[in-house]
């Protein structure tokens, strides 16, 4: 991706620019640099392939490759590989919806990009073994599609039982975050032509005899050239300008949001009483609704608020939504108990917050979030928790605090006070142990005084033994010093040899670096002077 982005940048064509690449882009210096970067990458992929397989198989998946298939043909040839093409076909309206949601692109540009990528990939891959694959069919039954790919590409695509289970767990219809609506008014002037191209590609995907529809693709390419000519002039530049303005506006909005978040921490005088808390509960298969909601007034406590919701008997609880207030604010949720049991992994179970997640600064953990609107809430998944009642939980308890600058300072002071209390308790425990040690030492000294009289008779014998010991100890110390001096001399000699070896290694590394640079120059020179290079240049001139 990085190599292809660099190549597009050299032509001033980002991935979302539908204009064609320069006519002779394949013979450019930028293309040469991309080949130099991609050939060793492809060789490394083959080196990592399964050694037990009949033939190594490497897959490159990047939509940008659709526009530079000739580049990949050169890369495959230099790496000694046989290329095949796999063209994924997805409904253009689903692609347009995804690009609009993710990147803010207009439906017109998204449809034009979809057609440009598919048509350029189709045109450049006609001489290759290839297969069209329907995205919808892949999600429906990937095994059938895999079998079709294997037959059309002639590549050993095998899935072991373990891999098949992993694919089953990954491919899911829920991956279709944007599904196309059938019928209705076109969402862009390019939609009718995009749907025509989509139908032709699906025909190629379903045709068991192959996927040769060259004339049909060429006809759509000619139509697209006429339809897109006007759009590539003023409308495209206008969209780029609008996108830049939208980016600038998003930066302004972010600055305003940051300023609003700062205001949430400023305490109101007089302080506003907290509003009623609300709890929604549901099963996985049902949405949150008013029929399954509860109200409860929080109880003010020293360090925040405590609220208890009484659940109906037999309530099925798999997901919760908790609204700690009905006004903007920043909130810290310290503890959540369901059915009398504290939810230890509270932060991991939260799957939505309205509107901003905040970092947790207290040692108590929990979660923190802020809402600029009058709907602060968070949602969590409580499946897998064990209740103390067999027929479901009876209560949900929440401990939280609406935060301001003052509460933050008070929280820090309280945390610091608790740390001081812990330190004082530790100090008291250490003092107690020290007192016990002193008392034990006094007892032992007393016993030692009682036995000192008996010991004095043996002092002369001990002095003689001590003198002999000192003489022997002096001789041993001298021997150790001599040995230490010898070892120091050996160590100094070893350091000198190590420094000399290090200097030699540095010289060898420098020489290798010089050789690597020369090899790069020779490789570039050889590529530019190969018969294929001049043949393409001569063909380009004619």
SVG drawing of the C-alpha trace seen along z (x, -y; Angstrom):
<svg xmlns="http://www.w3.org/2000/svg" viewBox="-44 -31 95 62">
<polyline fill="none" stroke="black" stroke-width="0.4" points="0.0,0.0 2.8,-2.4 4.6,-1.7 1.4,-2.3 0.5,-5.4 4.0,-6.8 3.5,-6.0 0.1,-7.7 1.5,-10.7 4.2,-11.1 1.4,-11.5 -0.7,-13.8 -3.5,-11.1 -4.7,-10.1 -6.7,-6.9 -10.0,-8.7 -9.1,-10.6 -11.0,-9.0 -8.9,-10.7 -6.7,-8.3 -3.0,-7.9 -0.5,-9.5 -0.2,-7.6 3.4,-6.4 3.3,-6.0 4.6,-2.4 8.0,-3.7 8.4,-6.4 11.1,-6.7 8.3,-6.4 7.2,-3.1 10.8,-1.9 11.0,-2.8 7.8,-0.9 9.1,2.2 12.3,2.0 10.3,1.9 7.7,4.6 9.9,7.3 11.7,8.2 8.4,8.0 6.8,10.6 9.9,12.8 9.7,12.6 6.0,13.7 7.0,16.8 9.8,17.5 7.2,17.6 4.8,19.9 4.1,23.4 7.1,25.6 5.0,28.7 2.7,27.3 3.2,28.3 3.6,24.6 4.0,21.5 1.0,19.2 1.0,15.5 -2.0,13.1 -1.9,9.4 -5.2,7.6 -5.3,3.8 -7.9,1.9 -5.2,-0.4 -3.7,2.5 -6.7,2.4 -5.2,-0.7 -1.7,0.6 -2.1,4.2 0.7,3.7 3.1,2.8 2.2,6.1 2.8,8.0 6.4,6.6 6.9,7.4 5.6,11.0 7.9,11.5 11.0,10.3 10.1,12.4 9.6,15.5 5.9,15.8 2.9,16.6 0.1,14.0 -3.6,14.6 -6.4,12.1 -9.4,12.3 -11.9,9.5 -14.3,8.9 -17.8,7.7 -19.9,5.8 -23.1,3.8 -22.0,0.3 -24.6,-1.3 -23.2,0.6 -19.7,-0.6 -20.9,-4.2 -22.6,-4.0 -19.5,-2.7 -17.2,-5.4 -19.7,-8.1 -19.9,-7.1 -16.2,-6.4 -14.5,-9.1 -17.4,-11.6 -17.2,-11.0 -20.3,-11.9 -22.2,-9.1 -21.3,-10.4 -17.6,-10.2 -18.0,-6.8 -19.8,-5.3 -17.2,-6.7 -14.4,-5.3 -16.0,-1.9 -16.4,-1.7 -12.9,-3.1 -11.2,-0.6 -13.2,2.4 -12.8,1.5 -9.1,0.8 -8.5,4.1 -10.6,6.0 -8.9,4.5 -5.4,5.1 -6.0,8.7 -7.6,10.1 -4.5,12.2 -4.3,13.7 -6.1,16.6 -8.8,14.8 -12.1,15.1 -14.9,12.7 -16.4,13.3 -19.7,12.0 -19.3,10.5 -22.8,11.5 -22.3,15.1 -19.0,15.2 -20.8,14.4 -23.6,16.9 -21.4,19.9 -17.6,19.3 -16.9,23.0 -18.7,22.9 -16.9,19.7 -13.6,21.1 -14.1,24.1 -14.9,21.8 -11.7,19.8 -9.7,23.0 -11.0,24.2 -10.6,20.9 -7.3,19.8 -5.6,23.2 -4.3,22.4 -4.3,24.9 -6.5,23.1 -7.1,25.6 -8.7,25.0 -7.9,27.4 -10.6,28.1 -9.1,25.6 -8.9,22.9 -12.5,23.6 -13.8,23.1 -11.9,19.8 -13.4,18.7 -16.9,19.7 -16.4,17.6 -15.1,14.6 -17.4,14.4 -20.8,13.2 -23.7,11.5 -23.3,8.8 -20.2,7.7 -22.6,6.0 -22.8,2.7 -24.2,1.0 -26.8,3.0 -28.1,1.7 -31.8,0.8 -33.4,2.4 -35.2,0.0 -35.9,-3.6 -34.6,-6.9 -30.9,-6.9 -28.6,-8.4 -26.1,-9.7 -26.0,-10.3 -23.5,-7.4 -25.8,-4.8 -27.5,-3.4 -24.2,-2.8 -22.7,-1.4 -25.6,1.1 -25.1,2.1 -21.4,2.8 -22.4,4.7 -24.8,6.9 -22.1,7.7 -19.6,8.6 -22.1,10.8 -22.8,12.6 -19.0,13.3 -18.9,14.5 -21.8,17.0 -20.8,18.2 -19.3,21.7 -17.6,21.5 -15.4,18.6 -15.6,14.8 -14.9,13.5 -17.1,10.4 -14.5,8.1 -16.9,6.3 -19.4,5.6 -16.7,4.1 -15.3,2.0 -18.8,0.7 -19.3,-0.4 -15.8,-2.0 -16.7,-4.1 -20.0,-5.1 -18.3,-6.1 -15.7,-8.2 -18.5,-10.3 -20.6,-10.5 -17.6,-11.3 -16.0,-14.0 -18.2,-16.8 -17.9,-15.6 -14.1,-15.4 -14.0,-19.1 -15.7,-21.5 -17.8,-19.2 -14.7,-17.2 -12.8,-20.4 -15.8,-21.7 -16.1,-18.4 -12.4,-18.6 -12.9,-22.2 -16.0,-21.2 -14.1,-18.3 -11.3,-20.7 -13.9,-23.0 -15.6,-20.1 -12.2,-19.2 -11.6,-22.7 -15.1,-22.8 -14.5,-19.5 -11.4,-21.1 -13.5,-24.1 -16.1,-21.7 -13.5,-19.8 -12.2,-23.1 -15.7,-24.0 -16.3,-20.5 -13.0,-20.8 -14.2,-24.2 -17.6,-22.8 -16.0,-19.9 -13.9,-22.4 -17.2,-24.2 -18.6,-20.9 -16.0,-21.0 -16.9,-24.5 -19.1,-24.2 -22.4,-26.0 -23.3,-28.3 -25.6,-27.4 -25.0,-23.7 -27.8,-22.0 -29.5,-19.0 -28.9,-15.8 -31.8,-14.6 -33.5,-11.2 -31.5,-8.3 -32.9,-5.9 -32.2,-2.3 -33.1,-0.4 -32.8,3.4 -33.3,5.8 -32.4,9.1 -30.0,9.4 -32.9,9.9 -34.8,6.8 -34.0,3.0 -34.1,0.7 -37.6,-0.8 -39.7,-2.7 -41.6,0.4 -38.4,1.8 -37.1,-1.2 -37.0,-2.2 -36.6,-5.5 -34.8,-6.0 -33.6,-9.0 -30.0,-8.9 -28.9,-9.2 -26.2,-11.8 -23.2,-10.3 -19.9,-11.7 -18.1,-10.7 -20.8,-10.9 -24.2,-9.4 -25.8,-5.9 -28.8,-4.7 -30.7,-1.4 -33.1,-0.1 -35.6,2.6 -36.0,4.9 -39.4,6.7 -39.5,10.3 -38.2,12.6 -36.8,9.8 -34.5,11.0 -31.4,8.9 -28.6,9.2 -27.9,5.6 -28.2,2.4 -28.3,-1.2 -27.9,-3.6 -28.6,-7.3 -27.0,-8.9 -28.7,-12.3 -30.8,-14.2 -28.4,-17.2 -25.0,-17.7 -22.0,-16.7 -19.0,-14.6 -19.6,-11.4 -17.4,-8.8 -19.0,-5.4 -17.1,-3.7 -19.1,-0.6 -21.9,1.4 -23.6,4.3 -26.2,6.6 -28.1,9.1 -25.9,8.4 -22.6,9.1 -20.1,6.4 -19.3,6.4 -15.5,6.6 -14.8,6.1 -17.1,3.1 -14.9,1.2 -14.5,4.3 -18.3,4.8 -19.1,1.2 -19.9,1.1 -21.2,-2.5 -21.0,-5.9 -22.7,-9.1 -20.7,-11.2 -17.0,-11.2 -15.0,-8.6 -12.6,-10.1 -9.5,-8.7 -9.8,-7.1 -7.5,-8.8 -8.8,-7.3 -7.3,-4.2 -10.8,-2.9 -11.0,-2.3 -14.5,-2.2 -15.3,-4.4 -15.6,-8.1 -17.5,-9.9 -18.9,-13.3 -22.0,-14.4 -22.6,-17.9 -26.2,-17.1 -29.0,-16.3 -28.7,-12.5 -25.7,-11.2 -25.7,-7.4 -23.6,-4.3 -24.5,-0.8 -23.0,2.5 -23.3,6.2 -23.9,8.3 -24.2,11.7 -22.3,14.4 -22.7,13.0 -24.0,15.2 -26.9,14.0 -27.5,14.8 -31.2,15.5 -32.0,18.4 -34.8,16.5 -32.7,13.4 -31.3,10.4 -33.4,8.4 -31.5,5.1 -29.0,3.0 -26.9,0.7 -24.7,-2.1 -22.2,-4.3 -21.2,-7.4 -20.2,-11.0 -21.1,-14.0 -17.7,-15.6 -16.5,-19.3 -13.2,-21.0 -14.1,-20.9 -15.0,-17.3 -11.8,-16.4 -9.8,-18.3 -11.8,-16.7 -11.2,-13.3 -7.5,-13.9 -7.4,-15.1 -9.4,-12.1 -7.1,-9.7 -4.1,-11.4 -5.6,-11.2 -6.3,-7.5 -2.7,-7.0 -1.5,-9.0 -3.7,-6.8 -2.2,-3.6 1.3,-5.0 0.5,-5.9 -0.8,-2.4 2.3,-0.9 4.5,-3.2 2.7,-2.2 3.1,1.5 6.8,1.0 7.2,-0.9 5.4,2.0 7.7,4.6 10.7,2.4 9.6,2.2 9.3,6.0 12.8,6.3 14.2,3.9 12.5,5.8 13.9,9.2 17.4,7.7 17.3,6.5 16.3,9.9 19.2,11.5 21.6,8.9 20.5,9.7 21.1,13.4 24.5,12.6 25.5,10.6 24.7,13.6 27.0,15.8 29.9,13.2 31.5,14.4 32.0,17.9 33.3,16.7 36.1,14.5 38.1,17.5 38.5,18.5 39.5,15.0 43.3,15.8 42.7,18.9 40.4,16.9 43.1,14.2 45.7,16.7 43.4,18.3 42.4,14.8 46.1,13.9 46.7,17.1 43.5,16.5 44.6,12.9 48.0,14.1 46.3,16.7 43.8,14.2 46.6,11.7 48.3,14.3 45.0,15.2 44.2,11.5 47.6,11.1 47.1,14.1 43.7,12.8 45.1,9.4 47.8,11.0 45.2,13.1 43.0,9.9 45.9,8.0 46.5,10.9 42.8,11.0 42.7,7.2 45.7,7.4 44.0,10.2 40.7,8.2 42.6,5.1 44.2,7.2 40.8,8.6 39.3,5.1 42.0,4.1 41.4,7.1 37.6,6.4 38.1,2.8 40.3,3.9 37.7,6.4 34.9,3.8 36.9,1.4 37.3,4.1 33.6,4.9 32.8,1.2 35.0,1.1 33.4,4.2 29.9,2.8 30.8,-0.5 32.2,1.5 28.9,3.6 26.9,0.4 28.9,-0.9 28.5,2.3 24.7,2.3 24.5,-1.3 26.5,-0.2 24.2,2.8 21.2,0.6 22.7,-1.7 23.6,1.3 20.1,2.8 18.4,-0.4 20.9,-0.8 20.2,2.8 16.4,2.3 16.6,-0.8 18.8,1.0 16.9,4.3 15.4,5.2 11.9,5.1 12.5,1.6 13.5,0.2 10.9,2.3 8.2,0.7 9.7,-2.8 9.8,-2.3 6.2,-1.0 5.2,-4.0 6.6,-6.4 4.6,-4.7"/>
</svg>
